[in-house]
Amino acid sequence: MSDASPIRGALSGIRVADFSRVLAGPHATMILADLGADVIKIESPEGDGTRQWRPPVNAVGQSTYFAGVNRGKRSVVCDLRSEEGRGRAASFARTADVVIENFKPGTMEKFGLGYEDVADENPGVVYCSISGFGDTLGASLPGYDLLVQAVGGLMSITGAPDEAGGEPTKVGVALVDILTGLNSVVGIQAALRARDAPDSPTRGRGQHVKVTLLGSLLSALANQASSTLETGVSPERMGNAHPSIAPYETFDAADQALALAVGTDGQFARLCEVLGIPELAEDERFSANPARVAHRAPLRAAIEERLRTRAASEGIDAFTEAKIPAGRVNTVAQAIELAESLGLEPVASTTAVGSDGAPHALRSVANPISLSATPASYGAPPPNVGEHQGADWLPR
């Protein structure tokens, strides 16, 4: 029998009072839980609304939407509409290292649970507020991912161009919520560091972390936003093509689409060799990347003419051998299989007891952060509403 102590997570000893629901906040707190924080999910009697977003469901009947961002947490019910519920919620906030919420701005203040209220009694608290458009001029605007993708510019650069009959298109997952959750984790950890570092001028004091969906999206627009700011010209939809690199898009092979991500002139020369058209790399229209971008249409036609004569798998094998970035367009299931084949361990497993009294294995996507000394862990399954209500660890 080993005498080794169990590995403590990087955030062991950090308690999180999680008032958030749906996706951005719960995604953030699941990451904190994976890394060792004690996350208390504080729910209304009805529970997080995503519990009802089903089908599909997992092996114990939970919404897979809810289960996908709530593992590793404990659930208690605090009805903020009642004095007793507000008092209990306040006791969690007073004893937490981190409070996180994504109500409409002003809601937590109405319940006596805003940052100033909590910090008066708990000056070390790191209090994270997530909103759609901030808590001043945009406070009344609804913070829904689809809406932010639209007004935040993402849909204007996603989808086929007008001339191809395309229309502004949302990303196939609530990407803005996910980005906002990640930014919330960064902000929370930075504030904890500022509170706890021995030489920090704010040692012992927490602070208010504010993250918006719109700000998270604008930051994530990266080169597209940068070009807009520097040139004054907004980019347009280009389908799967890249505004500054060519060939960098999907192409049709004989049986299915594949992606080519040719980022250098050397890669392009090797691509031409593999395709049997080495003269293309010497053509002044294509010899350098800026020229290829300017002559994108004839370049695409020349490449696709060759690709259509072979199966995608054959082309990908040849490209990979020549160190040309290429891959097929996978389904989600195939993407998970690929990660498994590469030894990336993309699936986290927990065990939950179902209504039949039997244990059932639950699978979700693993935390992508690999820490050599304090790795992520997945001890607890997504909780049922109020599952931990009577536990003796609850604050009095």
C-alpha positions as CSV (number, residue, x, y, z in Angstrom):
1,M,0.0,0.0,0.0
2,S,1.4,3.4,-1.0
3,D,2.1,6.1,1.6
4,A,1.9,8.8,-1.0
5,S,-0.6,11.5,-0.3
6,P,-3.3,12.2,-2.9
7,I,-2.3,14.9,-5.3
8,R,-3.9,18.2,-4.4
9,G,-5.3,20.3,-7.2
10,A,-3.7,23.6,-8.1
11,L,-6.7,25.5,-6.6
12,S,-7.2,23.3,-3.5
13,G,-8.4,25.4,-0.6
14,I,-10.2,27.9,-2.8
15,R,-14.0,27.9,-2.3
16,V,-16.3,29.2,-5.0
17,A,-19.8,30.4,-4.5
18,D,-21.3,29.9,-7.9
19,F,-24.5,31.9,-8.6
20,S,-24.1,31.5,-12.4
21,R,-26.2,29.5,-14.8
22,V,-26.5,28.4,-18.4
23,L,-23.0,28.4,-20.0
24,A,-20.4,31.2,-19.6
25,G,-20.3,31.1,-15.7
26,P,-20.8,27.3,-15.3
27,H,-18.0,26.7,-17.9
28,A,-15.7,28.9,-15.9
29,T,-16.5,27.3,-12.5
30,M,-16.2,23.8,-14.0
31,I,-12.6,24.7,-15.0
32,L,-12.0,25.9,-11.4
33,A,-13.4,22.7,-10.0
34,D,-11.3,20.5,-12.4
35,L,-8.3,22.4,-11.0
36,G,-9.2,21.6,-7.4
37,A,-11.5,24.4,-6.2
38,D,-14.5,23.6,-4.1
39,V,-17.4,24.9,-6.2
40,I,-20.8,25.3,-4.6
41,K,-23.4,25.7,-7.2
42,I,-26.2,27.8,-5.7
43,E,-29.5,27.2,-7.6
44,S,-33.0,28.4,-7.4
45,P,-35.6,25.8,-6.5
46,E,-36.2,25.2,-10.2
47,G,-32.5,24.7,-10.8
48,D,-30.3,25.9,-13.6
49,G,-32.4,26.4,-16.7
50,T,-30.2,24.1,-18.8
51,R,-31.3,21.1,-16.7
52,Q,-34.5,21.3,-18.8
53,W,-32.7,21.7,-22.2
54,R,-33.2,18.1,-23.3
55,P,-33.0,15.7,-25.2
56,P,-30.3,14.5,-25.4
57,V,-29.7,13.2,-21.9
58,N,-26.9,11.2,-20.3
59,A,-27.0,7.8,-18.6
60,V,-28.8,9.1,-15.5
61,G,-31.3,11.3,-17.3
62,Q,-29.5,14.7,-17.0
63,S,-29.5,17.1,-19.8
64,T,-26.2,16.7,-21.6
65,Y,-26.0,20.5,-22.0
66,F,-26.1,20.9,-18.2
67,A,-23.9,17.9,-17.6
68,G,-21.2,19.2,-20.0
69,V,-20.3,22.2,-17.8
70,N,-21.2,21.2,-14.3
71,R,-19.1,18.3,-13.2
72,G,-17.2,18.5,-10.0
73,K,-19.6,20.8,-8.2
74,R,-22.0,20.5,-5.2
75,S,-25.5,21.9,-5.5
76,V,-27.5,23.7,-2.9
77,V,-30.8,25.5,-3.3
78,C,-31.2,29.2,-2.1
79,D,-34.4,30.8,-3.1
80,L,-33.3,34.4,-3.5
81,R,-37.0,35.5,-3.5
82,S,-37.2,34.6,0.2
83,E,-35.5,36.2,3.2
84,E,-34.3,32.8,4.3
85,G,-32.8,32.0,0.9
86,R,-31.1,35.3,0.7
87,G,-29.6,34.8,4.2
88,R,-28.3,31.5,3.3
89,A,-26.8,32.7,0.0
90,A,-25.1,35.6,1.9
91,S,-23.5,33.0,4.2
92,F,-22.0,31.3,1.2
93,A,-20.7,34.6,-0.2
94,R,-19.2,35.6,3.2
95,T,-17.2,32.4,3.4
96,A,-16.1,32.2,-0.2
97,D,-12.8,33.1,-1.9
98,V,-14.6,33.6,-5.1
99,V,-18.2,34.6,-5.9
100,I,-19.3,34.4,-9.6
101,E,-22.6,35.5,-11.0
102,N,-24.1,36.3,-14.4
103,F,-27.5,37.8,-13.6
104,K,-28.7,40.9,-15.3
105,P,-26.7,43.8,-13.9
106,G,-28.2,45.1,-10.7
107,T,-29.9,41.8,-9.7
108,M,-27.4,40.7,-7.1
109,E,-27.5,44.2,-5.6
110,K,-31.2,44.0,-5.3
111,F,-30.8,40.9,-3.2
112,G,-28.1,42.4,-1.0
113,L,-25.5,40.2,-2.7
114,G,-23.6,42.7,-4.9
115,Y,-19.9,43.2,-4.8
116,E,-19.9,46.0,-2.3
117,D,-22.3,44.1,0.0
118,V,-20.2,41.0,0.0
119,A,-16.8,42.8,0.2
120,D,-17.9,44.7,3.3
121,E,-18.0,41.5,5.2
122,N,-15.5,39.5,3.1
123,P,-12.8,41.9,2.0
124,G,-10.7,39.2,0.5
125,V,-13.4,38.0,-1.9
126,V,-12.7,37.9,-5.7
127,Y,-16.1,38.7,-7.1
128,C,-16.7,38.0,-10.8
129,S,-19.6,39.5,-12.7
130,I,-20.4,38.3,-16.2
131,S,-22.7,40.4,-18.4
132,G,-23.6,40.7,-22.0
133,F,-22.7,44.4,-22.5
134,G,-21.5,45.8,-19.2
135,D,-23.2,47.3,-16.2
136,T,-23.6,50.9,-17.3
137,L,-25.1,51.9,-20.7
138,G,-25.5,48.3,-21.9
139,A,-26.9,47.0,-18.6
140,S,-30.5,46.5,-20.0
141,L,-29.4,44.6,-23.1
142,P,-30.0,40.9,-23.0
143,G,-26.8,38.9,-23.1
144,Y,-27.6,35.9,-25.4
145,D,-24.8,34.3,-27.3
146,L,-26.6,34.5,-30.7
147,L,-27.3,38.2,-30.2
148,V,-23.7,38.9,-29.4
149,Q,-22.4,36.9,-32.3
150,A,-24.7,39.1,-34.5
151,V,-24.1,42.6,-33.0
152,G,-20.4,41.8,-32.2
153,G,-19.5,41.3,-35.8
154,L,-18.7,37.5,-35.8
155,M,-21.7,36.6,-38.1
156,S,-20.6,39.2,-40.6
157,I,-17.4,37.2,-41.3
158,T,-18.8,33.7,-40.9
159,G,-20.5,32.0,-43.8
160,A,-20.4,32.0,-47.6
161,P,-20.0,35.3,-49.4
162,D,-23.0,37.1,-50.8
163,E,-22.1,36.2,-54.4
164,A,-22.2,32.5,-53.5
165,G,-25.7,32.9,-52.0
166,G,-24.5,32.9,-48.4
167,E,-25.8,34.7,-45.4
168,P,-24.4,35.8,-42.1
169,T,-24.0,32.6,-40.0
170,K,-23.5,31.9,-36.4
171,V,-20.8,29.5,-35.2
172,G,-22.2,26.0,-34.5
173,V,-21.6,26.3,-30.7
174,A,-22.2,29.1,-28.2
175,L,-18.6,30.2,-28.7
176,V,-18.9,33.7,-27.2
177,D,-20.1,32.1,-23.9
178,I,-17.2,29.7,-23.9
179,L,-14.7,32.5,-24.6
180,T,-16.3,34.6,-21.8
181,G,-16.0,31.7,-19.4
182,L,-12.3,31.3,-20.2
183,N,-11.7,35.1,-19.7
184,S,-13.5,34.9,-16.4
185,V,-11.1,32.1,-15.2
186,V,-8.1,34.3,-16.2
187,G,-9.5,37.3,-14.4
188,I,-10.3,35.3,-11.3
189,Q,-6.9,33.7,-11.1
190,A,-5.2,37.0,-11.7
191,A,-7.2,38.5,-8.8
192,L,-6.4,35.6,-6.5
193,R,-2.7,36.0,-7.3
194,A,-2.9,39.8,-6.5
195,R,-4.7,39.0,-3.2
196,D,-2.3,36.2,-2.1
197,A,1.1,37.2,-3.4
198,P,3.5,38.2,-0.6
199,D,4.7,41.3,-2.3
200,S,1.4,42.4,-3.8
201,P,0.2,45.9,-2.9
202,T,-3.3,44.5,-2.7
203,R,-2.3,41.5,-0.5
204,G,-5.3,40.3,1.5
205,R,-7.8,42.2,-0.6
206,G,-10.0,40.9,-3.3
207,Q,-11.5,42.9,-6.2
208,H,-14.4,43.0,-8.6
209,V,-13.7,41.2,-11.9
210,K,-16.0,42.2,-14.7
211,V,-16.2,40.3,-18.0
212,T,-18.6,40.9,-20.9
213,L,-19.7,38.8,-23.8
214,L,-19.2,41.6,-26.3
215,G,-15.7,42.4,-25.0
216,S,-14.7,38.8,-25.1
217,L,-15.9,38.5,-28.7
218,L,-14.1,41.7,-29.9
219,S,-10.9,40.4,-28.3
220,A,-11.3,37.1,-30.0
221,L,-11.8,38.7,-33.5
222,A,-8.0,39.2,-33.4
223,N,-6.6,39.8,-36.9
224,Q,-10.0,40.7,-38.2
225,A,-10.5,43.4,-35.6
226,S,-6.9,44.6,-36.0
227,S,-7.3,45.1,-39.7
228,T,-10.5,47.0,-39.2
229,L,-9.0,49.4,-36.7
230,E,-5.9,50.0,-38.9
231,T,-7.6,50.3,-42.3
232,G,-11.1,51.4,-41.5
233,V,-12.5,48.6,-43.7
234,S,-14.5,45.9,-42.2
235,P,-13.8,42.4,-43.5
236,E,-16.5,40.4,-45.3
237,R,-17.6,36.8,-45.3
238,M,-15.2,34.5,-47.3
239,G,-16.6,31.1,-46.5
240,N,-13.7,28.9,-45.4
241,A,-11.0,31.1,-47.0
242,H,-8.5,33.3,-45.1
243,P,-8.2,37.0,-45.8
244,S,-4.4,37.0,-45.7
245,I,-3.2,33.5,-46.6
246,A,-3.7,31.3,-49.6
247,P,-4.3,28.4,-50.1
248,Y,-5.8,28.2,-46.6
249,E,-9.4,26.8,-46.9
250,T,-11.3,23.6,-47.7
251,F,-11.2,21.9,-51.1
252,D,-13.2,19.1,-52.6
253,A,-11.4,15.8,-53.2
254,A,-13.0,12.9,-55.1
255,D,-15.0,11.7,-52.2
256,Q,-15.1,14.4,-49.5
257,A,-13.8,17.8,-48.4
258,L,-10.4,18.3,-46.9
259,A,-8.7,21.3,-45.4
260,L,-5.3,22.7,-46.6
261,A,-3.5,25.2,-44.3
262,V,-0.6,26.3,-46.4
263,G,1.1,29.1,-44.4
264,T,4.5,29.5,-46.1
265,D,6.0,29.7,-49.6
266,G,8.0,26.5,-48.9
267,Q,4.9,24.6,-48.0
268,F,3.2,25.8,-51.2
269,A,6.1,24.6,-53.3
270,R,5.9,21.2,-51.7
271,L,2.1,21.2,-52.3
272,C,2.7,21.8,-56.0
273,E,5.2,18.9,-56.2
274,V,2.8,16.5,-54.5
275,L,0.0,17.6,-56.8
276,G,2.2,17.1,-59.9
277,I,2.1,20.8,-60.9
278,P,5.5,22.1,-59.8
279,E,5.4,24.9,-62.4
280,L,2.6,26.5,-60.3
281,A,5.1,27.5,-57.6
282,E,7.2,29.4,-60.3
283,D,4.2,31.2,-61.7
284,E,4.5,34.9,-60.7
285,R,0.8,34.9,-59.7
286,F,1.4,32.2,-57.1
287,S,5.1,32.3,-56.2
288,A,4.6,34.4,-53.0
289,N,1.8,34.5,-50.6
290,P,0.6,38.1,-51.3
291,A,0.3,37.2,-55.0
292,R,-1.6,34.0,-54.2
293,V,-4.0,36.0,-52.1
294,A,-4.5,38.4,-55.0
295,H,-5.1,35.5,-57.4
296,R,-7.1,33.3,-55.1
297,A,-9.7,32.1,-57.7
298,P,-7.4,30.7,-60.4
299,L,-5.2,29.2,-57.6
300,R,-8.2,27.4,-56.1
301,A,-9.3,26.1,-59.5
302,A,-5.9,24.7,-60.3
303,I,-5.5,22.9,-56.9
304,E,-9.1,21.5,-56.9
305,E,-8.7,20.2,-60.4
306,R,-5.9,17.9,-59.2
307,L,-7.5,17.1,-55.8
308,R,-10.7,15.9,-57.5
309,T,-8.8,13.0,-59.1
310,R,-7.9,11.3,-55.8
311,A,-9.6,10.3,-52.5
312,A,-9.2,12.7,-49.6
313,S,-7.4,10.1,-47.5
314,E,-4.9,9.5,-50.3
315,G,-4.2,13.3,-50.6
316,I,-4.0,13.8,-46.9
317,D,-1.4,11.0,-46.5
318,A,0.7,12.4,-49.2
319,F,0.5,16.0,-47.9
320,T,1.3,14.9,-44.3
321,E,4.3,13.0,-45.5
322,A,5.5,16.1,-47.3
323,K,4.9,18.2,-44.1
324,I,2.0,20.1,-45.6
325,P,-0.8,20.9,-43.1
326,A,-3.9,19.0,-44.2
327,G,-6.8,17.1,-42.7
328,R,-10.3,15.9,-43.5
329,V,-13.4,17.7,-42.3
330,N,-14.3,15.5,-39.3
331,T,-17.5,15.1,-37.4
332,V,-17.4,15.8,-33.6
333,A,-17.3,12.1,-33.0
334,Q,-14.4,11.7,-35.4
335,A,-12.6,14.7,-33.8
336,I,-12.8,12.9,-30.4
337,E,-11.5,9.7,-31.9
338,L,-8.6,11.6,-33.5
339,A,-7.6,13.1,-30.1
340,E,-7.8,9.6,-28.5
341,S,-5.6,8.2,-31.3
342,L,-3.0,10.9,-30.6
343,G,-2.9,10.0,-26.9
344,L,-4.5,13.3,-25.8
345,E,-7.0,11.7,-23.4
346,P,-9.9,14.0,-24.4
347,V,-12.6,12.3,-22.4
348,A,-13.2,12.7,-18.6
349,S,-15.2,10.0,-16.8
350,T,-17.2,10.2,-13.6
351,T,-19.7,7.8,-12.0
352,A,-23.2,8.8,-11.0
353,V,-26.0,6.7,-9.4
354,G,-29.2,6.7,-11.5
355,S,-32.8,6.4,-10.4
356,D,-32.4,2.6,-10.7
357,G,-29.9,2.7,-7.8
358,A,-27.1,1.5,-10.0
359,P,-23.8,3.3,-10.9
360,H,-23.5,4.7,-14.4
361,A,-20.4,6.0,-16.1
362,L,-20.7,9.5,-17.5
363,R,-18.4,10.9,-20.2
364,S,-17.6,14.6,-20.9
365,V,-14.8,16.4,-22.6
366,A,-11.7,16.6,-20.4
367,N,-10.1,19.8,-19.3
368,P,-7.5,20.7,-22.0
369,I,-5.0,22.1,-19.5
370,S,-2.2,19.7,-18.6
371,L,-0.3,20.4,-15.4
372,S,2.7,18.2,-14.6
373,A,2.5,18.5,-10.8
374,T,-1.2,19.3,-10.0
375,P,-3.3,17.8,-12.9
376,A,-7.0,18.3,-13.3
377,S,-9.2,15.7,-11.7
378,Y,-12.8,14.6,-12.2
379,G,-14.0,13.2,-8.9
380,A,-17.7,14.2,-8.8
381,P,-20.4,13.9,-11.5
382,P,-22.8,16.8,-12.3
383,P,-25.0,17.3,-9.2
384,N,-28.8,17.0,-9.0
385,V,-30.6,20.1,-7.8
386,G,-30.0,20.6,-4.1
387,E,-28.1,17.3,-3.8
388,H,-25.8,18.6,-1.1
389,Q,-28.4,20.6,0.8
390,G,-28.1,18.9,4.1
391,A,-24.4,18.4,4.3
392,D,-22.6,19.4,7.5
393,W,-20.0,21.5,5.7
394,L,-22.6,24.2,4.8
395,P,-22.0,27.6,6.5
396,R,-24.3,28.3,9.5
